Amino acid sequence: MTRGLQDFSATSTTEELLVAKFFRSSVGNWLSERRYYTLPDGATQEVVSEIAIEFLAPGCLELQELAQLHGLDEFALTCGSKIEWDSKDSVTGKKASKGSTLFGALGNILYRDRGFATPKPITAIYHFPHPDTMCLKTEYQNSVFEEEIKLVGEKYRTRQTIISRAGEQVTIGQYLEKRIKV
């Protein structure tokens, strides 16, 4: 049985309502300009990515499959997002990566079909210090990924990612994302 939107609103936590609004506000095509700083030496890499973001409604097939991947009831996830990207090195033009990932929310946990550095399913804890700012913390393979994504009006997003290993920060990624199509 599919969880309807009215049922979703009546039974959802504040975090689930905020993540649904955030995912809906992020729908569209984005151009992401990224700069990664390797610590402690400060070496930089610049990457540009084209990103397409879709909202996933409760009960949709993608969320059912994602829930099953994590051993959850197939209708457990309250909403989600599908993100596809195509990245290249800004300086050389060489292709960096291309792919997609699914996110599904339940409580204050985001379930993903894959991680940034692993093809395996992972989870992240999320919270909203402000309705337009989502913070994520993900841990796997002895690494911690702390990310902040902030909607800036309707046309921009900023992101920052800090990657740590064994308690040491090893990479900082900063991103400016411009909406190119809703």
CORPE-V295877 format. One record per run of one state. SS is the DSSP state (hx for helix, st for strand, lp for the rest). FROM is the first residue (numbers start at 1). TO is the last residue. If there is no record, write none. Layout:
ss=SS from=FROM to=TO
ss=SS from=FROM to=TO
//
This chain:
ss=lp from=1 to=4
ss=hx from=5 to=11
ss=lp from=12 to=13
ss=hx from=14 to=25
ss=lp from=26 to=27
ss=st from=28 to=38
ss=lp from=39 to=43
ss=st from=44 to=56
ss=lp from=57 to=60
ss=hx from=61 to=69
ss=lp from=70 to=78
ss=st from=79 to=89
ss=lp from=90 to=94
ss=st from=95 to=106
ss=lp from=107 to=108
ss=st from=109 to=112
ss=lp from=113 to=121
ss=st from=122 to=130
ss=lp from=131 to=132
ss=st from=133 to=140
ss=lp from=141 to=142
ss=st from=143 to=152
ss=lp from=153 to=155
ss=st from=156 to=165
ss=lp from=166 to=167
ss=st from=168 to=181
ss=lp from=182 to=182
//
